[in-house]
Amino acid sequence: MPATAQPNKPLALVCGEDDFAVKERARQLYQQWCAEVGGMDHE
């Protein structure tokens, strides 16, 4: 059986008790990823 290809896209699970902190951390990750690929048009 051939090996399956590993995805090269990042995946993050952001969870916690404080909704504001979770939302803020998710926003930080999203902005970091957008900066790495050069904009928000890359999905």
C-alpha positions as a LaTeX table, in Angstrom:
\begin{tabular}{lrrr}
\hline
Residue & $x$ (\AA) & $y$ (\AA) & $z$ (\AA) \\
\hline
Met1 & 0.00 & 0.00 & 0.00 \\
Pro2 & 1.51 & 3.39 & $-0.96$ \\
Ala3 & 2.13 & 5.94 & 1.76 \\
Thr4 & $-0.40$ & 8.74 & 1.92 \\
Ala5 & 0.79 & 12.27 & 1.29 \\
Gln6 & 1.07 & 14.44 & 4.35 \\
Pro7 & $-0.71$ & 17.79 & 4.14 \\
Asn8 & 1.64 & 20.76 & 4.19 \\
Lys9 & $-0.95$ & 23.17 & 5.53 \\
Pro10 & $-0.95$ & 24.11 & 9.20 \\
Leu11 & $-3.76$ & 23.06 & 11.49 \\
Ala12 & $-4.35$ & 24.49 & 14.94 \\
Leu13 & $-6.90$ & 23.78 & 17.63 \\
Val14 & $-7.41$ & 26.79 & 19.85 \\
Cys15 & $-9.48$ & 26.06 & 22.94 \\
Gly16 & $-9.85$ & 27.30 & 26.47 \\
Glu17 & $-12.17$ & 28.60 & 29.13 \\
Asp18 & $-11.79$ & 32.30 & 28.27 \\
Asp19 & $-13.66$ & 33.00 & 25.01 \\
Phe20 & $-11.92$ & 36.35 & 24.50 \\
Ala21 & $-8.44$ & 34.82 & 24.86 \\
Val22 & $-9.31$ & 31.96 & 22.50 \\
Lys23 & $-10.66$ & 34.36 & 19.88 \\
Glu24 & $-7.61$ & 36.62 & 20.23 \\
Arg25 & $-5.16$ & 33.72 & 19.84 \\
Ala26 & $-7.03$ & 32.41 & 16.80 \\
Arg27 & $-6.91$ & 35.88 & 15.28 \\
Gln28 & $-3.14$ & 36.06 & 15.91 \\
Leu29 & $-2.57$ & 32.72 & 14.19 \\
Tyr30 & $-4.71$ & 33.72 & 11.22 \\
Gln31 & $-2.87$ & 37.03 & 10.81 \\
Gln32 & 0.49 & 35.24 & 11.07 \\
Trp33 & $-0.51$ & 32.73 & 8.38 \\
Cys34 & $-1.80$ & 35.50 & 6.11 \\
Ala35 & 1.48 & 37.39 & 6.50 \\
Glu36 & 3.48 & 34.26 & 5.64 \\
Val37 & 1.62 & 33.67 & 2.35 \\
Gly38 & 1.34 & 37.32 & 1.38 \\
Gly39 & $-2.31$ & 38.19 & 1.87 \\
Met40 & $-5.77$ & 36.90 & 2.67 \\
Asp41 & $-6.63$ & 35.58 & $-0.82$ \\
His42 & $-4.87$ & 32.26 & $-0.24$ \\
Glu43 & $-7.26$ & 29.59 & 0.99 \\
\hline
\end{tabular}
